[in-house]
Amino acid sequence: MHVVKIIPVIGLPIIKDGDDLGRLICEAAAKQGTPIEDRDIIVVTHVIVSRSEGNVINLDEVIPSEFAKNVAEETGKDPALVEVILRESKSIVRIGGGHIIAETKHGFVCANAGVDKSNVPGERNVTPLPKNPDFSARRIRQRIKEISGRDVAVIISDTHGRPLRNGEINVAIGMAGIKPIRDRRGEKDLFGYVLKVKQTAIADELSSAAELVIGQADEGIPVAIIRGYSYEKSEDATAKDLIRPKEKDLFI
Amino acid sequence: MHVVKIIPVIGLPIIKDGDDLGRLICEAAAKQGTPIEDRDIIVVTHVIVSRSEGNVINLDEVIPSEFAKNVAEETGKDPALVEVILRESKSIVRIGGGHIIAETKHGFVCANAGVDKSNVPGERNVTPLPKNPDFSARRIRQRIKEISGRDVAVIISDTHGRPLRNGEINVAIGMAGIKPIRDRRGEKDLFGYVLKVKQTAIADELSSAAELVIGQADEGIPVAIIRGYSYEKSEDATAKDLIRPKEKDLFI
């Protein structure tokens, strides 16, 4: 019997520009008695990645465009915040009911183009998504390797609303060292039936699993270690594999 | 440090019509040395629930309608299978590319209206979703309480594709004893910022987490125990809370 464990990483400092996340994660994991092991999956919330990369914007320094002002009036949002959201977007899915659903430059469709206000120090500060979340994940993975000698996978997660279902779940927006989709087509089921359509988005499932320990805002846990899950390694993993092009979408 | 464990339940027999799932789960969990505990979350894949309820259909006994024959020709599917899918559906979202995306009578939007061929014994047998998955979950929860004396939550899960993103994830289609959405609006973040929009679909995240041990088809694991996750109890829980009415959807 093979138990999968979701271990919160506690005791990380407040992350700021220039912090070496890989080193801080290794140290915090060791200090709490769960040092990083080979094949651990390290799930990191995007907001601390952006903060470590200095990707924090003070709204007082943003000059909103005319369109941003129009959208701000329509949605009741701060015009400078709308301006930041628009700068992160390559298209808009919907503006209405106080919400902006946008497609980010990376291709993710989410509220506010992923621009986050929560867990950002400074009353007027917001964080966009990391500029290149796969690259960020690779760098953290590389640092963990250098410091601990351990070969891990790293997933950068974000909280997304989704079509058709209420509530948000955590999904993967960047990754390193792990294939995001497990292609099970051709495998046989319990009774010998060959699976025809099964492709499991395990990077998203791992992100959601991590949220079970990350999602305790009052404790401020931005990182989880998932231990005991057998995954397929990949050296050129990318979260782009999880984005379905609009023209291929059957649901909408 | 509070670790969440995802424990596979191994050694269950092949489930058939009339089987007492609650009893079988208690016995298998005890036998493998992880007896059910209070506040465990038991995630059960829908296909064994349907099988235990005799909800298995032999395609040789199904007479397809004219429309089912048309759709079968369009999609390359078996006309009898299409007929079963249509009987489970209250509307069709898309027919194309060999796929049928339908809205089930319960309100779930998924491929083939949730009708499953895999993990069903008998070459011509398929399983629809349980008729009332919340009711099924309540019955399993009640039986576990009667047999073990333990107060648990039960989630019935299914594998769903989703709009905008590639790959399937496991989501909750029925539940008992657990509030499906954790409403965090009004809570404060690490820096005192009051969360405005956070409603986490924890029942879906728990289903996805369970899939990390369930999704090993070759081992045939249809049940997982999630232990160590603190959830809000609910005596009138329903998966309907996870369905977003089309008219409220901003994404599509």
HADDOCK unambig.tbl for C-alpha pairs under 7 A between the chains (distance, minus, plus):
assign (segid A and resid 1 and name CA) (segid B and resid 8 and name CA) 6.67 0.50 0.50
assign (segid A and resid 2 and name CA) (segid B and resid 8 and name CA) 6.86 0.50 0.50
assign (segid A and resid 3 and name CA) (segid B and resid 5 and name CA) 6.63 0.50 0.50
assign (segid A and resid 3 and name CA) (segid B and resid 6 and name CA) 5.66 0.50 0.50
assign (segid A and resid 3 and name CA) (segid B and resid 7 and name CA) 4.82 0.50 0.50
assign (segid A and resid 3 and name CA) (segid B and resid 8 and name CA) 6.63 0.50 0.50
assign (segid A and resid 4 and name CA) (segid B and resid 5 and name CA) 5.89 0.50 0.50
assign (segid A and resid 4 and name CA) (segid B and resid 6 and name CA) 5.04 0.50 0.50
assign (segid A and resid 4 and name CA) (segid B and resid 7 and name CA) 6.68 0.50 0.50
assign (segid A and resid 5 and name CA) (segid B and resid 3 and name CA) 6.64 0.50 0.50
assign (segid A and resid 5 and name CA) (segid B and resid 4 and name CA) 5.89 0.50 0.50
assign (segid A and resid 5 and name CA) (segid B and resid 5 and name CA) 4.68 0.50 0.50
assign (segid A and resid 5 and name CA) (segid B and resid 6 and name CA) 6.27 0.50 0.50
assign (segid A and resid 6 and name CA) (segid B and resid 3 and name CA) 5.67 0.50 0.50
assign (segid A and resid 6 and name CA) (segid B and resid 4 and name CA) 5.05 0.50 0.50
assign (segid A and resid 6 and name CA) (segid B and resid 5 and name CA) 6.28 0.50 0.50
assign (segid A and resid 7 and name CA) (segid B and resid 3 and name CA) 4.83 0.50 0.50
assign (segid A and resid 7 and name CA) (segid B and resid 4 and name CA) 6.69 0.50 0.50
assign (segid A and resid 8 and name CA) (segid B and resid 1 and name CA) 6.74 0.50 0.50
assign (segid A and resid 8 and name CA) (segid B and resid 2 and name CA) 6.88 0.50 0.50
assign (segid A and resid 8 and name CA) (segid B and resid 3 and name CA) 6.63 0.50 0.50
assign (segid A and resid 93 and name CA) (segid B and resid 251 and name CA) 6.65 0.50 0.50
assign (segid A and resid 94 and name CA) (segid B and resid 250 and name CA) 6.19 0.50 0.50
assign (segid A and resid 94 and name CA) (segid B and resid 251 and name CA) 6.86 0.50 0.50
assign (segid A and resid 101 and name CA) (segid B and resid 251 and name CA) 6.89 0.50 0.50
assign (segid A and resid 118 and name CA) (segid B and resid 189 and name CA) 6.17 0.50 0.50
assign (segid A and resid 118 and name CA) (segid B and resid 193 and name CA) 6.20 0.50 0.50
assign (segid A and resid 118 and name CA) (segid B and resid 195 and name CA) 6.81 0.50 0.50
assign (segid A and resid 119 and name CA) (segid B and resid 189 and name CA) 5.75 0.50 0.50
assign (segid A and resid 119 and name CA) (segid B and resid 190 and name CA) 5.58 0.50 0.50
assign (segid A and resid 119 and name CA) (segid B and resid 191 and name CA) 6.16 0.50 0.50
assign (segid A and resid 121 and name CA) (segid B and resid 191 and name CA) 6.02 0.50 0.50
assign (segid A and resid 163 and name CA) (segid B and resid 163 and name CA) 6.68 0.50 0.50
assign (segid A and resid 163 and name CA) (segid B and resid 249 and name CA) 6.45 0.50 0.50
assign (segid A and resid 163 and name CA) (segid B and resid 251 and name CA) 5.23 0.50 0.50
assign (segid A and resid 163 and name CA) (segid B and resid 252 and name CA) 6.63 0.50 0.50
assign (segid A and resid 164 and name CA) (segid B and resid 243 and name CA) 6.32 0.50 0.50
assign (segid A and resid 164 and name CA) (segid B and resid 244 and name CA) 5.10 0.50 0.50
assign (segid A and resid 164 and name CA) (segid B and resid 246 and name CA) 6.86 0.50 0.50
assign (segid A and resid 164 and name CA) (segid B and resid 249 and name CA) 6.62 0.50 0.50
assign (segid A and resid 165 and name CA) (segid B and resid 242 and name CA) 5.34 0.50 0.50
assign (segid A and resid 165 and name CA) (segid B and resid 243 and name CA) 4.68 0.50 0.50
assign (segid A and resid 165 and name CA) (segid B and resid 244 and name CA) 4.70 0.50 0.50
assign (segid A and resid 166 and name CA) (segid B and resid 201 and name CA) 6.99 0.50 0.50
assign (segid A and resid 166 and name CA) (segid B and resid 242 and name CA) 4.80 0.50 0.50
assign (segid A and resid 166 and name CA) (segid B and resid 243 and name CA) 5.78 0.50 0.50
assign (segid A and resid 166 and name CA) (segid B and resid 244 and name CA) 5.14 0.50 0.50
assign (segid A and resid 167 and name CA) (segid B and resid 181 and name CA) 6.46 0.50 0.50
assign (segid A and resid 167 and name CA) (segid B and resid 199 and name CA) 5.02 0.50 0.50
assign (segid A and resid 167 and name CA) (segid B and resid 200 and name CA) 5.00 0.50 0.50
assign (segid A and resid 167 and name CA) (segid B and resid 201 and name CA) 4.51 0.50 0.50
assign (segid A and resid 168 and name CA) (segid B and resid 199 and name CA) 6.03 0.50 0.50
assign (segid A and resid 168 and name CA) (segid B and resid 200 and name CA) 4.79 0.50 0.50
assign (segid A and resid 168 and name CA) (segid B and resid 201 and name CA) 5.42 0.50 0.50
assign (segid A and resid 169 and name CA) (segid B and resid 200 and name CA) 6.08 0.50 0.50
assign (segid A and resid 169 and name CA) (segid B and resid 201 and name CA) 5.88 0.50 0.50
assign (segid A and resid 169 and name CA) (segid B and resid 205 and name CA) 6.38 0.50 0.50
assign (segid A and resid 181 and name CA) (segid B and resid 167 and name CA) 6.48 0.50 0.50
assign (segid A and resid 189 and name CA) (segid B and resid 118 and name CA) 6.13 0.50 0.50
assign (segid A and resid 189 and name CA) (segid B and resid 119 and name CA) 5.73 0.50 0.50
assign (segid A and resid 189 and name CA) (segid B and resid 217 and name CA) 5.57 0.50 0.50
assign (segid A and resid 189 and name CA) (segid B and resid 218 and name CA) 6.28 0.50 0.50
assign (segid A and resid 190 and name CA) (segid B and resid 119 and name CA) 5.56 0.50 0.50
assign (segid A and resid 190 and name CA) (segid B and resid 217 and name CA) 6.61 0.50 0.50
assign (segid A and resid 190 and name CA) (segid B and resid 218 and name CA) 6.34 0.50 0.50
assign (segid A and resid 190 and name CA) (segid B and resid 220 and name CA) 5.79 0.50 0.50
assign (segid A and resid 191 and name CA) (segid B and resid 119 and name CA) 6.18 0.50 0.50
assign (segid A and resid 191 and name CA) (segid B and resid 121 and name CA) 6.02 0.50 0.50
assign (segid A and resid 193 and name CA) (segid B and resid 118 and name CA) 6.18 0.50 0.50
assign (segid A and resid 195 and name CA) (segid B and resid 118 and name CA) 6.82 0.50 0.50
assign (segid A and resid 199 and name CA) (segid B and resid 167 and name CA) 5.04 0.50 0.50
assign (segid A and resid 199 and name CA) (segid B and resid 168 and name CA) 6.04 0.50 0.50
assign (segid A and resid 200 and name CA) (segid B and resid 167 and name CA) 5.01 0.50 0.50
assign (segid A and resid 200 and name CA) (segid B and resid 168 and name CA) 4.79 0.50 0.50
assign (segid A and resid 200 and name CA) (segid B and resid 169 and name CA) 6.09 0.50 0.50
assign (segid A and resid 201 and name CA) (segid B and resid 166 and name CA) 6.99 0.50 0.50
assign (segid A and resid 201 and name CA) (segid B and resid 167 and name CA) 4.51 0.50 0.50
assign (segid A and resid 201 and name CA) (segid B and resid 168 and name CA) 5.42 0.50 0.50
assign (segid A and resid 201 and name CA) (segid B and resid 169 and name CA) 5.88 0.50 0.50
assign (segid A and resid 205 and name CA) (segid B and resid 169 and name CA) 6.37 0.50 0.50
assign (segid A and resid 205 and name CA) (segid B and resid 208 and name CA) 4.89 0.50 0.50
assign (segid A and resid 205 and name CA) (segid B and resid 209 and name CA) 6.02 0.50 0.50
assign (segid A and resid 206 and name CA) (segid B and resid 209 and name CA) 6.68 0.50 0.50
assign (segid A and resid 208 and name CA) (segid B and resid 205 and name CA) 4.88 0.50 0.50
assign (segid A and resid 208 and name CA) (segid B and resid 208 and name CA) 6.58 0.50 0.50
assign (segid A and resid 208 and name CA) (segid B and resid 209 and name CA) 6.65 0.50 0.50
assign (segid A and resid 209 and name CA) (segid B and resid 205 and name CA) 6.01 0.50 0.50
assign (segid A and resid 209 and name CA) (segid B and resid 206 and name CA) 6.69 0.50 0.50
assign (segid A and resid 209 and name CA) (segid B and resid 208 and name CA) 6.66 0.50 0.50
assign (segid A and resid 209 and name CA) (segid B and resid 209 and name CA) 4.53 0.50 0.50
assign (segid A and resid 212 and name CA) (segid B and resid 229 and name CA) 6.95 0.50 0.50
assign (segid A and resid 217 and name CA) (segid B and resid 189 and name CA) 5.56 0.50 0.50
assign (segid A and resid 217 and name CA) (segid B and resid 190 and name CA) 6.60 0.50 0.50
assign (segid A and resid 218 and name CA) (segid B and resid 189 and name CA) 6.30 0.50 0.50
assign (segid A and resid 218 and name CA) (segid B and resid 190 and name CA) 6.34 0.50 0.50
assign (segid A and resid 220 and name CA) (segid B and resid 190 and name CA) 5.79 0.50 0.50
assign (segid A and resid 229 and name CA) (segid B and resid 212 and name CA) 6.92 0.50 0.50
assign (segid A and resid 242 and name CA) (segid B and resid 165 and name CA) 5.35 0.50 0.50
assign (segid A and resid 242 and name CA) (segid B and resid 166 and name CA) 4.79 0.50 0.50
assign (segid A and resid 243 and name CA) (segid B and resid 164 and name CA) 6.35 0.50 0.50
assign (segid A and resid 243 and name CA) (segid B and resid 165 and name CA) 4.69 0.50 0.50
assign (segid A and resid 243 and name CA) (segid B and resid 166 and name CA) 5.77 0.50 0.50
assign (segid A and resid 244 and name CA) (segid B and resid 164 and name CA) 5.10 0.50 0.50
assign (segid A and resid 244 and name CA) (segid B and resid 165 and name CA) 4.70 0.50 0.50
assign (segid A and resid 244 and name CA) (segid B and resid 166 and name CA) 5.13 0.50 0.50
assign (segid A and resid 246 and name CA) (segid B and resid 164 and name CA) 6.88 0.50 0.50
assign (segid A and resid 249 and name CA) (segid B and resid 163 and name CA) 6.46 0.50 0.50
assign (segid A and resid 249 and name CA) (segid B and resid 164 and name CA) 6.61 0.50 0.50
assign (segid A and resid 250 and name CA) (segid B and resid 94 and name CA) 6.18 0.50 0.50
assign (segid A and resid 251 and name CA) (segid B and resid 93 and name CA) 6.65 0.50 0.50
assign (segid A and resid 251 and name CA) (segid B and resid 94 and name CA) 6.88 0.50 0.50
assign (segid A and resid 251 and name CA) (segid B and resid 101 and name CA) 6.89 0.50 0.50
assign (segid A and resid 251 and name CA) (segid B and resid 163 and name CA) 5.24 0.50 0.50
assign (segid A and resid 252 and name CA) (segid B and resid 163 and name CA) 6.63 0.50 0.50
assign (segid A and resid 252 and name CA) (segid B and resid 252 and name CA) 5.99 0.50 0.50
